[in-house]
Amino acid sequence: MCGICGVYQYGLDESVEPDILSDMLEVIRHRGPDDEGTYFDGNLAMGMRRLSIIDLSGGKQPMYNEDGSIVVVFNGEIYNFKALAEALKRRGHVFKSICDTEVLVHLYEEYGADCVTHLRGMFGFSIWDARNRRLLIARDHLGIKPMYYTCDGDRLVFGSEIKAIIQHPAVHAVPNLEGLSDFLSLRYVPAPKTMFRDIFALPPGYRLICDEQGVRVDQYWDVSFDTDQPAQSEDYYAERLESLLDEAVEMQLMSDVPFGAFLSGGIDSSTIVALMSQHLNSPVKTFSVGFEGGGGELSELPYARMVAERYHTDHHEVMLEARDLIDLSEKIVWHLDQPIGDQATMANYMVARLASQHVKMVLTGEGGDELFAGYARYAGERFAPLFRHMPSPLRAGALSAANHIPGLRKAKIGLYALCQPQEAARLSNWFPLFNQTQKQMLLSDELRQTLDRDCTEAVFAEQLQRTNATDSLSRMLYVDTKLWLPDDLLARGDKTSMATSLEARVPLLDKELVEFAATVPPQFKVKGLTRKYLLKKVSARYLPEAIIHRKKQGFPIPVSHWFRHEANPFLRDHLCSTSFRQRGLFSQSYVERLLHEHETQFADHGLLLWGLLNVELWYRLYIDGVGWKAT
C-alpha cells in the first residue's frame, strides 16, 4: 500500500524539477511512512511513498522490466499476482522480486494498456513506457483506491490524493461550484468531478493514457447485470456466494506484516471475521468503535463483542466522544481532500487509529449493502409505481404537510424521493444531504442563479443510461456501485485508514464476487421484507441469530446530540463566523433556521449541519490555507 504522484510535461520541452516531486511526496507521507522512491526521465517524473506489506525488503519502488524501459509506481494490492507471475515466467519474463508490483511491468510488456484487464485487486498505478514516451494511469474496477489528475494542455499532474497535486506550483486550489452543488445534494462529489476546479477523479474501472498527442481517458470495465445463463436455484446462488466469499477472504489474507479486521457487529464485517477465523491458526485481531455522550444506547459494541466472543478474537475497542469531534474534525477533513458529509468518517478514523497501533493491515466489510441490497431504500423503491400514478396536487400536498410535522426525518426523505416522477430524480433523493427544495432555500441568491438546478440528477441519469440492468432494484444497485460506494464509502475508508498508515482491504468487493452478485436474481436480494436475503442466508451458517436479524444502524454516531450540547459552541463558531458569511455561498437566515430547529428539537438536522461544517472546514483548510496541517 502506497501513495503515488507524478508530472508529465508532454507538451513542454522542460525537465521536471526534483523539488516539485519531493514536495508532492512529502504531503502524502502518511500513505507510506516506510520508504520513498522516485523516477525522472526528462519531462516525466513520478514517485511513491511505500507502506510495506508484501516482500518487505525486495518490494522497493519504482520497479522496472528487464531492460528498464518500463517503469511502475503502484498503490494497492494485486491478489492474483502469483498466478500472473507464473504465467509470465513461462513466457520468458524474468522477475527480480516476489512482490505484486513487478507483475505490472511484465503484464504491460505483454498486453500494453490492456494489462489492467488481467488484474484482480485494488489499485491505482502509473506505468511509464520510456520508448514510446507514453504514460498509463489506471484505477481499480470498483474504485477502492483513489486516483486524481489535472491537465492544462501541456502538463499532466496526478496523484493518489488531491493535496499532492496542488503542491505543484502550476496548480491552484480553486473551488468547483458544481462539485459543491453535488456535495450538498449527495453528501459526496461524484467522479470525475471534485471540489477543486479542473482537478478530476479518475472514475472506477477507467484508465488514462498520456503521450505527446495528449490525454485520453476510457473505461476498461463495467459491471453487467445481463446474463445469458438461465436462473438457478436459491441454494445454487447461496453455495456459490459462500465459495466466492471464502476465496476472496483467503486471497486477501496474504501479508508479510500483522493484520486484523474492523468489526462493527453488522453482518458484513462479522461474516468476514468468521471466515478469517477459518483460515488462521491464531485469533483474529478485531477492532471496534463505540460512543460516549448521548449515544451509548445506539452503540454497536454489544454486537461486535458477541462476534468477538464467538470466534475468540483478540478484541480491541475505542470510545468516541464529543471532544473528539471538536479536536479532530479539521484533521479528518484535511485527510479526506474534499468534504464527505458522512458522520461515520469520524468513527472510521478513530478505529483505524486504534488498529494501526497493533497491525498494518485490516480487512473490512464494505460493499455488502451495495451488492446485495442492504439499505431500506431498496425495499422502498417498490412503492414508486404507486406514487407515479398519484395526481401531482396530491403529491405536492403530502410534501407540504410533511414539512410542518416535527421529526420523522427518514420518513420525509422516503416521501420526497417517491414523489419524484423521474427515475434519476428519485434515486438521487433516496439518500440525500439536502433535497432540492432545501438546497434552493440554503443557497444564496447569487449561487442559486449560477448553478444548474438539475446537475445532480444529470449525474444519475448518465449512470442509468450506461447500465444494462432492466429491473428497478438492479438499476439502483448499479448506480450505488458507481457513485455512493466509491465516492463516499470507499473514499472515506481509504483516506481515514491511510491517514493512520493502515491498509484496509475489502473482500466483498473482489471483482469475481461483484460480477457474480450482479447475476443473482433480485428476488434473492430483497425477499418480502428481508433485505440482503442471500447474504443473510449464507452468514446464518456462521453468525448468531441476533446478528442476522438485528436492525441495520451503520455507525450510529450521536452527532445530533453533540450538536445540541457539548459541540454546539464549536458548530456555531464555524457556521455563524464572519468567514462563513463572507463566502456568500449560503443564506445565513436559513442556516440560522436549521440551527434553531435542531437546538429546539423541532427537527433533527444533525446530518445537514455536519455537511455544512465540513464545507466550512474545507474552505478554511484548502482555499483559505489556514487551520490544521500535517506535521
ZIMOSUL-V848099 format. One line per field, one symbol per residue. burial: I if it has 9 or more other C-alpha atoms within 8 Angstrom, else O. A space follows every 10 residues. Layout:
burial->???
//
This chain:
burial->IIIIIIIIII IOOOIIOOOI IOIIIOIIII IIIOIIIIOI OOIIIIIIII IIIIIIOOII IIIIIOOOII IIIIIIIIII IOOIIOOIIO OOIOOOOIII IIIIIIIIOO OOOIIOOOII IIIIIIIIII OOIIIIIIII IIIIIIIIII IOOIIIIIII IIIIIIIIOO OOIOIIIIII IIIIIIIIII IOIIIIIOII IIIIIIIIII IOOIOOOOOI OOOIIOOOOO OOOOOOIIIO IIOIIIOIII IIOOOOIIII IIIIIIIIII IIIIIIIOOO OOIIIIIIII IIIOIIOOII IOIIIIIIOO IOIIIIIIOI IIOIIIOIII IIIIIIIIII IIIIIIIIII IIIIIIOOII IIIIIIIIII IIIIOOOIII IOOIOOIOOO OOOOIOOOIO OOOOOOOOOO OIIIIIIIII IOOIIIIIII OIIIIOOOIO IIIIOIIIOO IOOOIIIIII IOIIOOIOIO OOIIIIIIII IIIIIIIIII IIIIIIIIII IIIIIIIIII IOIIIIIIII OIOIIIIOOO IIIIIIIIII OOIOOOIIOO OOOOIIIIII IIIIOIIIOO IIOIIIIOOI IOOIIIIOOI IOOIIOIIIO OIIIIIIIII IIIIIIIIII IIIOOOOOOO O
//
